[in-house]
Amino acid sequence: MAGTRRRGWRAAAACVLTGSLMVLAGACGVLDTDEDRRAAEELADKTLPGQLKAIGARTLFPGTGGSEVTFAVADDRDAVVRVRIDDSKGTCDGKECAGVLTEAVARARTDAAAFRTMRDAFDGCGYEVIALGISGAPPYVVAELTNDTVERVLAEIGGCVQRWVTASGPDSRLGEAEASYVNIVSPAVAAERKRGKDSWPTLMRLTRGDLVGSLTKHTHHSASYEIEAGQVDTTGRARVVRPFKQSQEFGRTVQKAVADELRATYPDVVVSDYQWVWRLEPGRVDRQTGYLLFCPRPDERGRCVNSDDAVLVTTDGRGNPVEKLRIVHDVRDGTGALRLPPY
């Protein structure tokens, strides 16, 4: 084993000299996971015989040593178990491996049960969960939001969230939460998503980075729902979530437009490039409102830092203001924290 690893690291060094770390981790293939996967399979057979099947492994280089090995659970189609193991050290995340594996399986079963509660709640009101955030939340569902449908769709999804909260119970993390979020993608975007293999455990398939990335590379919406004592405000509020480039373009447009208008009152105005949350206007998907911070005059470096002034602006989808600006002063408290009025 030691000889194999030494040969691997010599080949790795050659790859570094001739290429990038991506080549090292990919095409060169020297930091393979075979030994770690084999050790993980032996551990599973000994600790939980017949319960687990290894379905994948990835190297943890360069952040740490060893590999992350993924297992399916024999009697739970939804559960996925991930264990970080370093065969050369005989440890899992620096701990004794049998205990780590047992805890990982218990956690996977708990996560799978929580997922089914969520899935059943959304299925029950007509919205399939097609993806989850990398950490297991928030869910992604499919709907076409237009001015004619946005209020109805948000209310329906809010009903799904209420089902989810109720089914989770008052002592659950969701039951004690003050808000919940749901991402909404269009049918066209959902149709082009990277679905993965049906043979994968559900929680592996729905949380994969390539799936989530195939959805978030397009503009979509995020709906928020307030929760109080287990009761959901099903009306909801939505915001637009743009890919980075489009977000930057939107920001530049609205910042320039606001600065141009403010100069009539503040000739030396500087608008901060920090963007607050932009929310859709009720019943509209082509109008959104948010705050921009500004300084009536720049500091000695020409910047706007720790502004105590803000402007509330409503724009079209490109960032062009469509209503009169609303200026708000004294937006910081005595500690310097922002205290922007709700909108």
C-alpha positions in Angstrom: 0.0 0.0 0.0 2.8 2.4 0.9 4.5 1.7 -2.4 1.3 2.3 -4.3 0.9 5.7 -2.6 4.5 6.7 -3.2 4.1 5.9 -6.9 0.9 7.9 -7.0 2.5 11.0 -5.4 5.5 10.8 -7.8 3.1 10.8 -10.7 1.1 13.6 -9.1 4.2 15.7 -8.8 4.8 15.2 -12.5 1.3 16.3 -13.3 1.8 19.5 -11.2 5.0 20.3 -13.2 3.2 19.8 -16.5 -0.3 21.1 -15.8 -2.8 22.4 -13.3 -4.3 21.0 -10.2 -7.4 20.3 -12.3 -5.3 18.0 -14.4 -3.9 16.4 -11.3 -7.3 15.7 -9.9 -8.8 14.7 -13.2 -6.9 13.6 -16.3 -3.8 12.4 -14.5 -6.0 10.2 -12.3 -3.2 9.4 -9.9 -4.9 10.3 -6.7 -7.4 7.4 -7.2 -9.8 6.4 -4.5 -9.5 2.6 -5.0 -7.8 1.8 -1.7 -10.1 4.1 0.4 -13.2 2.7 -1.3 -12.1 -0.8 -0.7 -11.4 0.0 2.9 -14.9 1.6 3.2 -16.5 -1.4 1.7 -14.8 -3.8 4.1 -15.8 -1.5 7.0 -19.4 -1.6 5.8 -19.5 -5.4 5.4 -18.0 -5.8 8.9 -20.0 -3.1 10.7 -23.4 -3.3 8.9 -23.4 -6.4 6.8 -25.8 -6.4 3.9 -27.1 -2.9 4.6 -24.8 -0.7 2.4 -23.6 -0.7 -1.2 -20.8 1.6 -2.3 -21.8 3.6 -5.4 -19.2 6.2 -5.7 -16.0 7.8 -4.3 -14.1 11.0 -4.8 -10.7 12.2 -3.7 -10.6 14.9 -1.0 -7.2 16.2 -2.3 -6.0 18.9 -2.0 -8.1 20.1 1.0 -7.4 17.0 3.0 -6.3 13.4 2.6 -8.4 10.3 1.9 -11.6 10.0 0.0 -15.4 10.5 0.4 -17.1 7.2 -0.3 -20.9 7.2 -1.0 -23.2 4.4 -0.2 -26.8 3.5 -1.0 -28.9 1.9 1.8 -30.4 -1.4 1.0 -33.8 -0.8 2.5 -34.2 3.0 1.9 -34.3 4.1 -1.7 -34.0 7.8 -0.7 -31.1 7.7 1.8 -27.5 8.4 0.8 -24.5 7.8 3.2 -21.3 9.7 2.8 -18.1 8.8 4.8 -14.7 10.5 4.6 -12.1 7.8 5.0 -8.3 7.8 4.8 -7.1 4.2 4.6 -3.5 5.2 5.0 -4.3 6.5 8.5 -7.1 4.0 9.3 -9.4 6.9 10.3 -12.6 8.5 9.1 -12.6 12.3 9.6 -9.8 11.6 12.1 -12.0 9.3 14.2 -12.6 5.6 14.7 -14.3 4.5 11.5 -17.0 2.1 12.8 -18.6 4.8 14.9 -18.4 7.3 12.2 -20.1 5.0 9.7 -22.9 4.0 12.2 -23.6 7.7 12.8 -23.6 8.5 9.1 -26.1 5.8 8.4 -28.4 7.0 11.2 -28.1 10.6 9.9 -28.9 9.4 6.3 -32.0 7.6 7.4 -33.2 10.7 9.4 -32.5 12.9 6.4 -34.4 10.6 4.1 -37.4 10.5 6.4 -37.4 14.3 6.5 -37.2 14.5 2.8 -40.2 12.2 2.4 -42.2 14.5 4.7 -41.3 17.4 2.4 -41.9 15.5 -0.8 -45.3 14.2 0.2 -46.4 17.7 1.4 -45.5 19.2 -2.0 -46.8 16.3 -4.0 -50.1 16.6 -2.1 -50.7 20.1 -3.5 -49.5 19.5 -7.0 -45.8 20.6 -7.0 -43.1 18.1 -7.5 -39.7 18.7 -5.8 -37.2 18.4 -8.6 -34.0 19.5 -6.7 -32.8 20.5 -3.3 -30.1 22.8 -2.1 -26.7 21.1 -1.6 -27.5 21.0 2.2 -30.9 19.5 1.6 -32.9 22.7 1.4 -34.6 24.7 0.1 -36.7 22.7 -2.4 -36.9 23.6 -6.1 -40.3 23.3 -7.8 -41.6 24.1 -11.2 -44.1 26.9 -12.1 -44.5 29.6 -14.7 -44.8 33.0 -13.0 -46.6 35.7 -14.9 -48.6 38.8 -13.8 -51.7 36.6 -14.1 -50.5 33.6 -12.1 -48.0 34.9 -9.6 -50.4 35.5 -6.7 -52.2 32.1 -7.2 -48.9 30.2 -7.5 -47.3 31.7 -4.5 -50.4 31.0 -2.4 -50.5 27.4 -3.6 -46.9 26.8 -2.8 -47.5 28.5 0.5 -50.1 25.8 1.1 -47.5 23.2 0.4 -45.2 24.8 3.0 -48.0 24.7 5.5 -48.5 21.0 4.9 -44.7 20.5 5.3 -44.6 22.5 8.5 -47.6 20.6 10.0 -46.3 17.2 9.0 -42.8 18.0 10.4 -44.3 18.7 13.8 -43.8 21.5 16.3 -40.5 20.2 17.7 -38.8 19.9 14.3 -36.3 22.4 13.0 -38.9 23.5 10.5 -41.6 23.7 13.1 -39.5 26.0 15.2 -38.4 28.2 12.2 -39.6 31.7 11.5 -39.5 31.4 7.8 -39.1 28.9 4.9 -38.0 29.3 1.3 -38.9 27.7 -2.0 -37.1 28.1 -5.3 -39.3 28.3 -8.4 -38.0 27.5 -11.9 -39.8 27.8 -15.2 -40.9 24.6 -17.0 -38.5 25.4 -19.8 -35.5 25.5 -17.4 -36.7 22.4 -15.5 -37.0 20.5 -18.8 -33.3 21.0 -19.5 -32.0 20.1 -16.1 -29.3 17.5 -15.5 -31.4 14.7 -14.0 -28.7 12.2 -13.1 -29.3 8.4 -13.0 -32.6 6.9 -11.7 -30.5 4.3 -9.9 -29.0 6.8 -7.6 -30.5 7.3 -4.1 -33.0 10.2 -4.3 -31.0 12.5 -2.0 -27.9 11.9 -4.0 -29.7 12.7 -7.3 -31.6 15.7 -6.1 -28.7 17.5 -4.3 -26.0 17.0 -6.9 -24.1 20.2 -7.8 -24.5 19.7 -11.5 -28.3 19.5 -11.1 -28.6 22.6 -9.0 -26.1 24.3 -11.2 -28.2 23.6 -14.3 -31.1 25.3 -12.6 -29.3 28.3 -11.1 -27.4 29.2 -14.2 -30.8 30.6 -15.4 -32.8 33.4 -13.8 -35.4 32.0 -11.4 -37.4 33.1 -8.3 -37.1 32.5 -4.6 -40.3 32.7 -2.5 -40.2 33.3 1.2 -42.9 32.4 3.7 -43.1 33.7 7.3 -43.9 31.2 10.0 -45.3 32.0 13.4 -46.2 29.2 15.9 -46.4 26.7 13.1 -48.7 28.8 11.0 -47.5 29.9 7.6 -48.3 33.2 5.9 -49.2 31.5 2.6 -49.3 34.8 0.7 -45.5 34.7 0.4 -43.1 37.2 -1.1 -40.9 36.4 -4.1 -37.6 37.8 -5.4 -35.7 37.4 -8.7 -32.5 35.3 -8.5 -30.2 36.1 -11.4 -26.9 34.5 -12.5 -23.9 36.6 -11.6 -23.4 38.4 -14.9 -27.1 39.4 -15.2 -27.1 40.4 -11.6 -24.2 42.7 -12.2 -25.8 44.2 -15.2 -29.0 44.8 -13.3 -27.1 46.5 -10.5 -25.1 48.8 -12.8 -28.3 49.9 -14.5 -30.2 50.7 -11.4 -27.2 52.3 -9.6 -26.5 54.7 -12.6 -30.2 55.6 -12.9 -30.6 56.3 -9.2 -27.3 58.3 -9.1 -28.4 60.4 -12.1 -31.7 61.3 -10.4 -30.2 62.0 -7.0 -27.7 64.5 -8.4 -30.5 67.0 -8.8 -30.5 67.2 -5.0 -27.1 65.9 -4.1 -24.6 67.0 -6.8 -21.7 65.0 -5.3 -23.7 61.9 -4.5 -22.1 58.4 -4.5 -24.3 55.3 -4.7 -23.1 52.2 -2.9 -22.6 49.2 -5.1 -24.1 47.0 -2.4 -27.5 45.7 -3.4 -30.2 45.0 -0.8 -32.9 42.3 -1.4 -35.1 43.0 -4.4 -38.6 41.8 -4.1 -41.3 41.4 -6.7 -44.2 43.9 -6.3 -47.4 42.0 -5.2 -49.1 40.6 -8.3 -46.3 41.5 -10.6 -43.3 39.7 -12.0 -42.2 42.7 -14.1 -41.8 45.1 -11.2 -39.4 44.8 -8.2 -38.5 47.0 -5.3 -35.3 47.2 -3.2 -33.0 49.6 -1.4 -29.8 51.2 -2.5 -27.5 53.0 0.0 -26.0 56.3 -0.9 -23.9 59.1 0.5 -24.7 62.7 -0.3 -20.9 63.2 -0.7 -18.0 60.8 -1.0 -15.4 60.2 1.7 -11.8 61.3 1.3 -11.2 58.3 -1.0 -14.2 59.0 -3.1 -16.2 56.1 -1.7 -19.5 55.6 0.1 -18.9 53.7 3.3 -21.4 53.1 6.2 -24.0 55.2 4.6 -26.8 56.5 6.8 -29.1 57.3 3.8 -31.0 54.9 1.5 -33.4 55.1 -1.4 -36.2 52.7 -2.1 -36.7 52.2 -5.8 -39.1 50.2 -7.9 -37.7 49.1 -11.3 -38.6 47.0 -14.3 -36.8 43.8 -15.0 -33.7 45.5 -16.4 -33.2 47.9 -13.5 -34.8 51.0 -14.9 -36.8 52.9 -12.3 -40.5 53.1 -13.0 -41.7 55.1 -9.9 -40.5 58.1 -7.9 -37.6 57.4 -5.6 -38.3 57.3 -1.9 -35.4 58.6 0.2 -35.0 57.3 3.8 -32.6 58.9 6.3 -31.0 57.7 9.5 -31.0 54.0 8.5 -28.4 52.9 11.0 -28.9 52.5 14.7 -26.4 53.5 17.4 -24.3 50.4 16.8 -24.0 51.1 13.1 -26.2 48.2 12.1 -28.6 48.8 9.2 -32.3 49.2 10.1 -34.0 49.6 6.8 -37.8 50.0 7.0 -39.8 47.1 5.7 -41.4 47.4 2.3 
